[in-house]
């Protein structure tokens, strides 16, 4: 094949160098052809396609370098300021006075840019704020605020240009594993296009957001995140967005090896609604649900599979209450009184909180959905009921909820 032909042109020393760079054992290779065959056998691992690597970097280093080169053009430095009149002697002049800065990234080809809400929060208090977005190799672009969700610490800006780079590639956060590699790109301390590397050190963290409510299921990583990284992307090893960097845990205010990021599944849901409606519109059944980890722990206790979402609180006066949905209760002695398990919405399987959210977010206020339940988490007691959706705002406004509805919406 052409690949074999290209490899065969390399010297034995070059072949061994390629094998060494990728930690491939060739101690049993006696001839040059054996070295070529070993490279071909491991081509998925090496990513080698007959091109000579003159950089002196290992395969892992080359992968990180190339990932950064692909992702960095979509990363933005965001600055917020206002024009103030400055008096100098007998003359006055207008100057842009910065009030905040951070990072962000290009979400789509329409010029929507995602960042943290707290990065642009100061602009909401100004009469004439000046928000600028600086992308790699481009002059600063004026930006407008599309919308924001303080409770998730997410904001969307919009810029206009015919020269926008490729938007960031979006991955998923539902299948992340502790220990996998991550990359953080941003502008710490105003130092643009800075890359740091680490691993996912924990999942499912709860971090208090700027809106006062906790943001659940956050990603904890040890990639260095410093002031100015806020709003920047957290990437997996293939350069796909898996989170938005938002906070660090540090007594000194600088990186201490513990950073938190909003999971991309939450980001996608919030950003798409902001772009579509200008705000987050939450279709709601009117209930709070347990996170997936809790359901897995109940499975272990019961020694049976529970593929569904478990309500733990039904809001008074909500559609869920009117439909007769009951939640699982935790007794004072630590025992559990099982309620219903939601397994399907409109015939589509619901095996996780994310599945439920994906089913509901496409629906509208007042729309009916068919919910399949296991009463008392017992498959033999399966029922199908019709529920009329409402919104969290209506439930709060009606006094039926003490807080915005649904850990299902975290």
Secondary structure, 3 states (H helix, E strand, C coil): CHHHHHHHCCCHHHHHHHHHHCCCCCCCCCCHHHHHHHHHHCHHHHCCCCCCCCCCCCHHHHHHHHHHHHHHCCEEEEEEEEEEEEEECCEEEEEEEEEEEEEEEECCCCCEEEECHHHHHHHHHCCCEEEEEEECCCCCEECEEEEEEHHHCEEEEECCCCCCCCCCEECCCCCCCCCCEEEEEECHHHCCCEEEEEEEEEEEEEEECCCCCEEEEEEEECCCCCCCCCCCEEEECCCEEEEEEEEECCCCCCCCCCEEEEEHHHHHHHHHHHHHHCCCCCEECCEEECCHHHHHHHHHHHCCCCCCEEEEEECCCCHHHHCCCCCCEECCCCCEECCCEEEEECCEECCCHHHHHHHHHCCCCCCEEEEEEEHHHCHHHEEEEEEECEEHHHHHHCCCCCCCCCHHHC
